[in-house]
Amino acid sequence: MPQIRLDQGDTAELAEMLTFLAQWLSGNQKQALDQSLAAFAGHPAYTTGTLRADLHRFTFLLGASDGEELFGEPCHPPTSEGDAP
């Protein structure tokens, strides 16, 4: 398989965009986005949840995530007390 190398800055920007899209897909417009994706994809098996999982996996493969989003609840940055919220 051929390798593609990305500049570190480009990698970070791509990871930020993927994370932004994953968060947007779980926002308060989720129902409308679910319907729109179903109409676009043409098959009910590909949902916003599936798309979000794909986006999280790509972010992980870029090295910009520890993969926590792939195995459960998204990780949250620690609070000032050092505990997860």
Backbone hydrogen bonds, N-H to C=O, Kabsch-Sander energy under -0.5 kcal/mol:
donor,donor_aa,acceptor,acceptor_aa,energy
11,T,7,D,-2.5
12,A,8,Q,-2.3
13,E,9,G,-2.2
14,L,10,D,-2.6
15,A,11,T,-2.5
16,E,12,A,-2.3
17,M,13,E,-2.1
18,L,14,L,-2.5
19,T,15,A,-2.4
20,F,16,E,-2.5
21,L,17,M,-2.5
22,A,18,L,-2.2
23,Q,19,T,-2.4
24,W,20,F,-2.5
25,L,21,L,-2.2
26,S,22,A,-0.6
26,S,23,Q,-0.9
27,G,24,W,-1.6
30,K,27,G,-1.4
33,L,29,Q,-2.4
34,D,30,K,-2.9
35,Q,31,Q,-2.2
36,S,32,A,-2.4
37,L,33,L,-2.8
38,A,34,D,-2.3
39,A,35,Q,-2.1
40,F,36,S,-2.3
41,A,37,L,-3.4
42,G,38,A,-1.9
46,Y,43,H,-1.2
47,T,45,A,-0.9
51,L,47,T,-2.5
52,R,48,T,-2.8
53,A,49,G,-2.2
54,D,50,T,-2.2
55,L,51,L,-2.5
56,H,52,R,-2.6
57,R,53,A,-2.3
58,F,54,D,-2.6
59,T,55,L,-2.1
60,F,56,H,-2.3
61,L,57,R,-2.6
62,L,58,F,-1.5
63,G,60,F,-1.7
64,A,59,T,-1.9
70,L,67,G,-1.6
71,F,67,G,-0.6
71,F,68,E,-1.2
79,T,83,D,-2.7
82,G,79,T,-2.1
